[in-house]
Amino acid sequence: MKKNTENYSAVSESGAILERRSTWQRFLIDFKKSPISARFGLFVIAIYIFVAIFAPWLAPYGESQVFPAPYEPWSKEFIFGTDQIGRDILSRMIYGARNTVGIAVATTALAFLIGGVLGLAAAIAKGWVDQLLSRLVDALMAIPSLIFALVLLSIFGTNIINLIMIIALLDSTRVFRLTRAVSLNVVVMDFVEAARLRGEGLAWIMRREILPNILPPLIAEFGLRFCFVFLTIAALSFLGVGIQPPTADWGSMVRENASLIQFAQYDLKAGLTPLLPAAAIALLTVAVNFVVDWFLHKTSGIRDEQ
Amino acid sequence: MHPVTRTVLVRLGYGLLTLFVVSIVIFSAIEFLPGDFTQAILGQLATPETIAAFRKELGLDQSAFTRYINWIGGVLQGDFGSSFSGRGQLTSGTGGVGRSREVADLIAPRLWNTLFLAGLTALIAVPLSLFLGITSALYRNSLYDRTVNVTSLTTISFPEFFVAYILILIFGSLWPVLPTLANVDDTTPFSERLWRSALPAMTLTLVIIAHMMRMTRAAIINLLASPYIQMAVLSGASRSEVIVKHALPNAWAPIATVIAFNLAYLVVGVVVVEVVFVYPGIGQLMVDSVTSRNIPVVQACALIFAVTYIVLNLIADIIGIITNPRLLHPK
């Protein structure tokens, strides 16, 4: 504004036709103002998505293609060497982006579907529905989720479908709490009452009246939940009860190659190999956290007081 | 009755109710097993009589209610039943009771190990993170604060095993000063035990310090922004006076909450760290039992973890209530 104060006219500004910006344009404007950490985060996330989608074209070898050379050191042929039964580490890392991240996204989405719908329903219906769901969620949340997940996995067995269902169910409790809390404030608004009097059904009120108003906190929560789910699944896979071989997965890759770490003294590269998938996990979590931080800052309007 | 006492009693009541519900949830684990799981445990060679005897021992011929009463009664007296493993070898007899071990005997020495590790971590992590949190809140937006903040945000995003392996790489491999296998047992002398637990305790400390420090910082900043502190500053009180006389009394509640919450978090972190360092604690026992689907052991470990978690949260709540009279009058 400062540049053209001389020929600035209030009339022309108010008279100018308001242009409607598309979501993409608004995103670009926000992006230009974003801090470096958020840009870094978005950049990293974009790379992960790219790698996950184009994994078969990017990977030099197949996901579980075995070479007769276990624990091969880093070389031109095998950039990060091979694992304990001779599979190319780089290829498995690339496929891991697809499996590990894909499963975590699917789990988070399912958790949001369950928790979000039930949370909205509890906030709208109130009464015994709300009481019943809230007490149930309290009981589920009283047990640490990793421990609960271990119990459930020991009963139902460890396969990917069970893993997704169990983690999604356990995590939906937190989504439920948040959705219920934020929508309780919206449910009492007049426009919801008007929609009700108009005779709209529960689904309409949920989707068209309440959801748009509670979206920002839910999107931020999606990022944080994703990190949590991602770390939980990685921990379970690391413990050997999550994603099972031969599926390439970062958590189990760390465990499979952990013994290489003893050789770091003689060959630092070999020692670093088991840390690569772990670092891939950590980098994505940091990136998502940065973006969520920026998003929260942007939507809540909170400024750090000096 | 004094309102504080009543609130605390109500909270305790809720805590007991939660414990009851959680015990039912964990107990019902066995209900969801497929009907032929006894066959799977005893092996293909088991005769129908053996299976019948085993089912009788598990109480599967009784109602779920009776079994729950028996189970919880046993648990309260420290009897968690007997392990499923080691039963398959027997082809006759009474369901292989002779070969299997009592769950309580399996757990007791490991529980002590886990408590030792958690206690050691808490001893280092609590004072350190309180110090870091309070100082970074006091000197917020300084270079010191920013460094501590970025470091802790990064550590939070790291999986526990990543931190563990970085430490192993540095202190166990590149510069081998500390043991990477924490194989302690009953006969290990105290100093040796301490030395062997150094790396696991360091990992856990790093993981929970980040959380605890950030929460302490947020709580203190929140407190320092309140009008009465501003008033004290404006009235000309010295910096130390403001902190010791005005801020600290109100800070105990959030700090206690932070500590208890993070000790509860420790309960979960311990599982992964024990596996990384092959530390013989109940976390490792639980993971092994999940892999072999040894349900009685899984149930016992889960119950111990859940009870610790609930009790710690309960203590945090109660400290919060006792030290903060404002919590007594919700809206």
Interface residues (C-beta under 8 A of the other chain):
Chain A: D138 A139 A142 I143 P144 S145 L146 I147 F148 L150 V151 L152 L153 S154 I155 F156 G157 C227 L231 A234 A235 F238 L239 G240 V241 G251 V254 R255 A258 I261 Q262 F263 A264 Q265 L268 G271 L272 P274 L275 A278 A279 I281 A282 T285 V286 N289 D304 E305 Q306
Chain B: T18 V21 V22 V25 I26 A29 F32 L33 N141 L153 T154 I156 S157 F158 P159 E160 F161 F162 Y165 I166 I168 L169 G172 S173 L174 P176 T180 A225 A264 V267 V268 V271 V272 V275 V276 M286 V287 S289 V290 T291 R293 N294 I295 V298 Q299 C301 A302 F305 A306 Y309 I310
